[in-house]
Amino acid sequence: MNHKLEIRGVTKVFRSEEGVITALKDINLEVKPGEFLCIIGPSGCGKTTLLRMIAGLDYPTSGKIILDGKEVRGPSPDRGMVFQEFSLFPWRTVLKNVEFGLQMQGIEAAKRREIAKKYIELVGLEGFENHYPHELSGGMKQRVAIARALATEPSILLMDEPFGSVDAQTRNILQEELLQIWQQTGKTILFVTHSVDEAVYLADRVVVMSARPGRIVECMNISIKRPRKRTSVEANVIREQLLKLLITEHKKTGII
């Protein structure tokens, strides 16, 4: 069963010797079960911070994050996270990397091997179970990271620019594969990206965030039927609308 995610009045303030930085200000968002939601916004607007708080790796200064009626107070297997930099253990094989979360849960060896193999097959890496990360391409490493996140059967998959460090062709292939996995598993996906093209191609809905402090400027429904054509008229119209919003926010940062 998928669970509803609610973000209620979330503000995040970082304090240091240099001063106080408000990263996020009064974020309110409801994510539907099974929704594919993309988050875009200028650098430093708090996209990653928001994802980390949903994962339970950081905490709001004020406000609440609620999953299935319960406040998020720390990490949990019901939220899987995929980072841009793969975060694989170099000393563990593909199989052992995917098994890691299951091992931490105390699942016995034969069962976790069975589950890990299922998800390795799902991401198209059957036959690579005994390879180490240094023997894999960037795209293959990210497939391992996705399999590892899925293996604990999370209700929500949190993805922080997961395809940002691979080449354009691999990125397109991974996007296609992720959509297939999403359709097969029915997972709720929150996907942070800098790419408007990627957001329009993947998402049911795109959240646009402001320059820091990060606020939600727009929640745009993407009603284009799937499979989508990247260069379709409808995609171009939505892309232009999102780009205008982003450019306005980028200008506020003083970078452009």
C-alpha positions in Angstrom: 0.0 0.0 0.0 1.2 3.5 -0.9 1.0 6.2 1.8 0.1 9.9 1.6 2.8 12.4 2.3 1.9 15.7 3.8 4.4 18.6 4.3 2.8 21.2 6.6 4.3 24.7 7.2 7.9 23.4 7.0 10.6 26.0 7.6 14.3 25.1 7.9 16.9 27.5 9.4 20.6 26.8 9.5 22.6 28.6 12.2 26.4 28.9 12.2 29.2 31.2 13.2 28.7 33.1 9.9 25.0 33.8 10.8 21.5 32.5 10.1 20.4 31.1 6.8 16.7 30.3 6.1 16.8 27.5 3.6 13.1 26.8 3.4 10.1 29.0 4.3 6.6 27.7 5.0 6.5 24.7 2.6 3.0 23.2 2.3 2.6 20.2 -0.1 0.6 17.1 -0.3 1.9 14.2 -2.4 -0.7 11.7 -3.6 -0.1 7.9 -3.3 1.6 6.6 -6.5 2.3 10.1 -7.8 5.5 10.9 -9.7 6.4 14.4 -8.5 9.4 16.4 -9.7 10.9 19.4 -7.8 12.9 22.1 -9.6 14.3 25.4 -8.6 17.5 27.5 -8.5 20.7 26.2 -6.9 20.5 26.7 -3.1 16.8 26.9 -2.9 16.5 24.0 -0.5 15.4 21.1 -2.8 17.9 18.6 -1.3 17.3 19.9 2.2 13.6 19.2 1.7 14.3 15.7 0.4 16.6 15.0 3.4 13.9 16.0 5.8 11.4 13.8 4.2 14.0 11.0 4.4 14.4 11.7 8.1 18.1 12.6 7.7 17.4 16.2 8.8 14.6 17.9 10.8 12.4 21.0 10.2 13.0 24.0 12.4 9.2 24.4 12.4 6.3 22.6 10.7 5.7 18.9 10.3 6.3 16.1 7.7 3.6 13.5 8.0 3.5 10.1 6.3 0.5 7.9 6.6 -0.8 10.0 9.5 2.5 9.8 11.5 5.1 12.5 11.9 8.5 11.7 10.3 11.1 11.7 13.1 14.0 9.8 11.5 15.0 7.4 8.8 12.8 4.4 8.0 12.7 1.6 5.4 9.4 3.1 4.2 11.4 5.9 2.5 14.1 4.9 0.1 16.7 7.5 -1.0 18.8 7.6 -4.2 21.6 10.2 -4.4 23.4 11.7 -7.4 26.8 10.2 -6.4 25.6 6.6 -6.3 26.8 6.1 -2.7 27.7 2.4 -3.3 30.1 0.5 -1.0 33.2 -0.2 -3.2 34.1 -3.3 -1.3 30.7 -4.9 -1.8 29.5 -6.7 -5.0 26.3 -5.6 -6.8 24.4 -8.3 -4.9 25.8 -7.3 -1.5 25.2 -3.6 -2.1 21.5 -4.3 -2.9 21.2 -6.6 0.1 22.6 -3.9 2.5 19.3 -2.4 3.7 17.8 -5.9 4.2 20.9 -7.0 6.1 20.5 -3.9 8.4 16.9 -5.0 9.0 18.1 -8.4 10.2 16.6 -10.4 7.3 18.2 -13.8 7.0 20.7 -14.4 4.2 18.7 -16.6 1.8 15.6 -14.3 1.9 17.6 -11.1 1.3 19.5 -12.8 -1.5 16.1 -13.7 -3.1 14.8 -10.1 -2.7 18.0 -8.5 -4.0 18.1 -10.7 -7.1 14.5 -9.7 -7.9 15.4 -6.0 -7.9 18.7 -6.5 -9.7 16.6 -8.2 -12.4 14.1 -5.3 -12.3 16.8 -2.7 -13.1 18.3 -4.9 -15.9 21.5 -6.0 -14.2 21.0 -9.7 -14.1 24.4 -11.4 -14.6 26.2 -8.6 -12.9 25.5 -9.8 -9.3 29.2 -10.5 -8.5 30.7 -7.4 -10.1 32.1 -4.6 -7.9 31.2 -0.9 -8.4 34.6 -0.1 -10.1 33.7 -2.6 -12.8 30.4 -0.8 -13.7 29.6 2.3 -15.8 27.9 5.3 -14.2 24.5 4.3 -15.5 24.9 0.7 -14.1 26.0 2.1 -10.7 22.9 4.2 -10.5 20.7 1.2 -11.4 22.4 -0.6 -8.4 21.5 2.4 -6.2 17.9 2.3 -7.4 17.7 -1.5 -6.8 19.1 -1.0 -3.3 16.6 1.7 -2.5 13.7 -0.5 -3.8 14.8 -3.7 -2.0 13.5 -2.6 1.4 10.0 -2.1 -0.2 9.7 1.6 0.6 6.3 3.3 -0.1 8.1 6.4 -1.3 11.3 6.7 -3.4 13.2 9.9 -2.9 15.6 10.8 -5.7 18.1 13.7 -5.5 19.3 14.5 -9.1 20.0 10.7 -9.6 20.9 11.1 -13.3 22.8 14.4 -13.0 26.3 12.8 -13.3 25.7 10.5 -16.4 25.9 11.4 -20.1 22.8 12.6 -22.0 22.2 9.3 -23.8 22.5 7.3 -20.6 20.2 9.8 -18.8 17.5 9.3 -21.4 17.7 5.5 -21.0 17.6 5.7 -17.2 14.6 8.0 -17.4 12.8 5.4 -19.5 13.7 2.6 -17.2 12.7 4.5 -14.1 9.2 5.1 -15.6 8.9 1.4 -16.3 9.9 0.6 -12.7 7.4 3.2 -11.4 4.6 1.8 -13.5 5.4 -1.8 -12.4 5.8 -1.0 -8.7 3.3 1.8 -8.2 5.7 3.6 -5.9 5.3 7.3 -5.0 8.4 9.1 -6.4 9.8 12.5 -5.4 12.5 13.4 -7.9 14.7 16.5 -7.5 16.2 17.7 -10.8 17.9 20.8 -12.4 16.5 19.8 -15.8 13.2 21.2 -16.9 13.2 18.7 -19.8 13.6 15.8 -17.4 10.8 17.1 -15.1 8.3 17.5 -18.0 9.2 14.1 -19.4 8.8 12.2 -16.1 6.4 14.0 -13.8 2.7 13.9 -13.1 3.2 17.2 -11.4 6.2 19.7 -11.2 6.8 21.8 -8.1 8.7 25.0 -8.8 10.7 26.5 -5.9 11.8 30.0 -5.4 15.3 31.4 -4.8 16.3 31.1 -1.1 14.5 31.0 1.1 12.9 28.2 -0.8 9.1 28.6 -1.2 6.7 26.8 -3.5 6.0 29.2 -6.4 4.0 26.9 -8.6 2.6 23.3 -8.7 2.0 22.5 -12.3 0.1 19.4 -13.4 1.6 17.6 -16.5 -1.4 16.0 -18.1 0.4 14.8 -21.3 -0.4 11.2 -22.0 2.4 8.6 -21.7 4.5 7.5 -23.5 5.5 11.2 -24.0 7.4 12.6 -26.9 10.2 14.9 -25.6 9.7 17.3 -28.5 5.9 17.4 -28.7 4.1 20.7 -28.9 2.5 20.1 -25.5 5.9 19.4 -23.9 7.4 22.5 -25.4 4.5 24.7 -24.1 4.9 23.4 -20.6 8.7 23.6 -20.8 8.5 27.3 -21.8 6.2 28.1 -18.9 8.4 26.4 -16.4 11.6 28.0 -17.8 10.0 31.5 -17.4 9.3 30.8 -13.8 12.8 29.5 -13.2 14.5 32.4 -14.9 12.5 34.8 -12.8 13.7 33.0 -9.6 17.3 32.7 -10.9 17.5 36.4 -11.4 16.6 36.9 -7.7 19.8 35.0 -6.8 22.0 37.5 -8.6 23.8 34.7 -10.5 22.3 35.8 -13.8 
